[in-house]
Amino acid sequence: MILLEENNLVVFETLKAKFTAAKPESVSVVAIDFDGVKYNITNPGKDKGVIMLSASMRIYSDLVEHGVQDLLKREYGDYLTEPEDGYNVSLRFELASLPEDKEALARKASLLKRNCFAAVFEKYFRLQEEEQASTEMAVVHYHEEEALYISSQQDRVTVIFSTVFKDPDDVIIGKVFLQEFKDARKAHQQAPQVLFSYGEAPRELAGVKGVLSGDNVGFVTFVLFPRHTNQANRENTINLIHQFRTYLHYHIKCSKAYLHQRMRSKTSSFLKVLNRAKPEAMTDKDKKFGNRG
């Protein structure tokens, strides 16, 4: 299975090229990422010596109460500036005062969505580290109609994804895919526990408002233990889990494309067999020969 990059490649490649260019260049790039994220890279005031990276995110308003602004200030420092109109967060880069490792800065900027997501995970990981149970469940509306739910107990952090399967075939393929996640723990005891259900929400969501229901709605629960949320592993855990929904639907679509390809290939093979089985048309000479006797 393919692990998707946690950063945005378009943002990374664009900033890297502009940061390392021999002389300042104009730039105007708009990139759309998963989960309704939009990036805009421009020269504010048409000043080629300055590059502004702005992002609009569906999740941002839900993350404010979980300390996203403090986390962005910690990660980006003086690069963080007042957001452009229509965007939630903006980073401003003066090309004349960039650090020596420009590629590392471009990569860090391309992790903007990931770092916003990290705010809620870090909050609940710290609660678990302090052996505190959360008093309320975090709800992050990360996609149309879909949400992410996070809570902490003294010995674990529970992360629940709700997701909608718009095609009935996706439900079937999704079950097979998620069963592999569940079975993986038998071979890898250090893996988090994975539970999934369809139509009926997990009991952890009892009483939570706005939870989806229906035969095409799936719920995937990750139970993260201290070995996943400690200081040594939490960064990697956040990298993997924040894009799980994208990872799941990406592989469902890839599976369907592969099945369609195999079906077309098999159909083409069957047609060749049928064409070879057709009797050849008889010529006048063959007809005369057949009439003798």
N, C-alpha and C positions, 0 to 999 in steps of 0.2 A: 504494500500500500504506500501511496505517496504522502509525505508530510509536507503540507503547504508552508511556505515561508511566512514568518510572523510579521515581516515588514512589507511595505508596499514597494514593489520593484520599480514602478514608474517614477515614484517620488525619489527613490534612491538614485537611479541612473540619471535622472534630470539634474538633481542637485550636485551629484558627483561631477558631472560634465561641466556645470557652470562654475563650481568651486575651483576646479583645476584648470579652467581655460586660461590661455595665455593673456587674454585681456577680457574685461567685462563684456558680456553679451546680453542682449535682450532675451526675455523669456516670457512665455504665456502658455501655460499647460494646465489643463483641467483633467483630473483622473477620478474615476469612480471605483470605489473599493466595495468589498462585500459588506453586508449589514447596513446598507444605506449611508455609507461614508463618501463624502465628496471632498477632493483636494483641489486647491487652486494655487498655482505657483506663478507669481508675477513680479514685475519691477514696480513698486509703488511710486507714483508720480513720474513714471517712465525713467527713473534713475537706474541706469545699468549697474551701478555700484552697490545696489541694495536688492536683495531678493526676499520676498515675503512668501511664506508657506502658510496657507490657511486651510482649516478643515471644518466641515460641517458634519455633525454626527447625531444620529437619532438618540444615542444612548447618553449624550452629555448631560442633559437636564437631570436624569436619574442619578448620575454620578456625583453631582455637586455636593449632596449631603454626605457623601462618603469620602470627601477630601481630595477630589480630583485636581482642584486648583493648587493645593499645597504640593501634591505629587509632581505636577507639571513644573512648578517653580523649582522643586528640588532637582528635577531631571534636566531642565533647559535653562534655568537661571536667567541671565539678562537677555537671552534670545526671546523670551516670552514677552509679548507686547499686547496692546489692546486689539481685540479681534476685529477683523474687517466686517463690514455690514453683511449680514446673511451667513456669517460663520461663527462657530463657537470658540475657536482658539486659533491664534496666529503666532508664528515665529518669524522674527526679523533678523536677517543675516547681513552684516556689513562686510563686503568682500575684502575690504582693506585690512580688516582686523580679525580674520579667521585664524584658528589654531593651525599648527603645522600638519596635524593628521586630519586633512579635510575629508578623506573617505570615511573615517570613523564618525565625523560630525554628520555627514550625509546619511549614513546608516541610522544614527540615533534619531535624526529628524524623521526618517521613514518609518520609525516605530511609534509614531504619534498615536495612532489608534490603539495599539497594544498597550502603551503606557497609560492611556486614559482608562482602559479596561482594568488595568492593574490596581487602580485605586480601591475598588470594592474588594478585590481578592486580598490585597495586603491588609486591609482593615480587619477582615474576618480571620485571616491567618494569625494576626497578632492577638486577637481575642482568644483563639485556641491555644496559642503559645503561652498565654497568661492563665490558661485553664479556666476561662470565663465562658459561660454560655451566653449567646446573643439574646437580647431582650426582644428583638424584632428581626423579621426576615427581610433581607434586601431584595428588591424587585427591580430588575433592569430590563427595559423593553428594547431589546437589541435588534429586533426585526419586526416586520409587519405582522401584527397579531401574536407574535411570539415573545416569550419573556424568559429571563434567567433568574432563578431564585437561589439565594445563598443564606445559610445559617451556620452557626458554630455551636458546638458543644465542648465540653471539657477535653474530650479525647478525639474529636474529629470535626471536619468541616464538610457540610453537605451541600452539593451544587446540583441543582435540578434544571434541566433544559426542557422547555416545552417547544414543540415544533409541529408544523402542519405539513402533511403530505398531500399535495394537491392532486396527484395521480394515484389511483388505486394500486397500480403496479409498484409505486414507490413504497407503499406499506409493506408489501411482500418482500421486496429486496432489502428494505430497511430492517426487517425482522432478522433476516439471515445475517446481515452485516453486524447488527447489535449483539446477536447471539455469539459471534466470534469475540466480541469485546468481553462478554460475560465469561466465556469459556477460557479466555486467555489467562485468567487468574489461577486456573488449575495448574498451568505450567509455570507461571510467574507469580509467586506468592507475594512479591513486593508491589505488585500492581494494585491500583485502587479498586475497590469493589464497584461494580457497575450493575445497575438494575434498570429495567425498562418495562414500560407498560403502554397499552394503547386504549384510548377512550376514557379510561378512569385515571384521575389524578392520584399521585401518591398520597399517603395519609399525612405526610409532612405539610402538604398544601391545604389541609382542611382549615376552613375559615378564611383563607386568603381570597381577596376579591379579584374578580376579573380572570380567573383561571379558565383556560379553554377546555372544551369538552367536545366529544364527537369521535366517530370511528376512525377519522383520518388524522386525529391528533395523537402524537406520541410524547411520552415523558421519559427522559433519560436521566438517571440519578448517578452521580459520582460521589462516593464516600472517600474523602481524603483524610488520611491519618497523619500524625506528626512527621513521619518519614517523608511525606510528600510536601508538607507545609513548612518545614524547618528552613533556617537561613541558607543552608547549603543547596536545597533543591527547589525552593519556592519560585525562583525566576523561571526555571525550566517548566515547572508545573503551570505557571501563568501563561507561558508561551504556547503550551499545548492546549490547555483547556479553554482559553478565551475564544478560540476559533473552531471549537468542536462542531458547532452547527454547520459551518461552512465545509468542514472536513467531511461530515456525514453526507450532506447533499451532493457534494462534488463527487464522491465515490459512488453514490447511487446513480448519478447521471453517467458516469464512466462505465458502470456495469451495464446500464441499458444500451449505451452506444456499442459496447462490445457484443452484447447479445444480438442487436440488430445487424451488426457486421457479420456475425457468424450465420445468422439466418439468411442474409442475402447471398453469402458465399455458398451455403448449402443448397439454396434454391437454384442458383446458377449451375451447380454441379448436377442437380436432378434434371434440369432442362437439357443439359448436354447428353445425358443418358437417354432421355426420351427422344431427342433428335436422332441419335444413332439407331434407335429402335424402329424408326419409321421405315416401312418398305419402300424401296426405290421404285420410281415410276417405270412401267414396262415400255420398251421401245417397240416399234412396228415389227422389227426383226424378232424380238423375243416373243411377240404375240403369234407370229407365223410358226415359230419353232414350237410353241406350246400347243398349237392346233394340230400338229401332225399326229397321226396315230391311228 
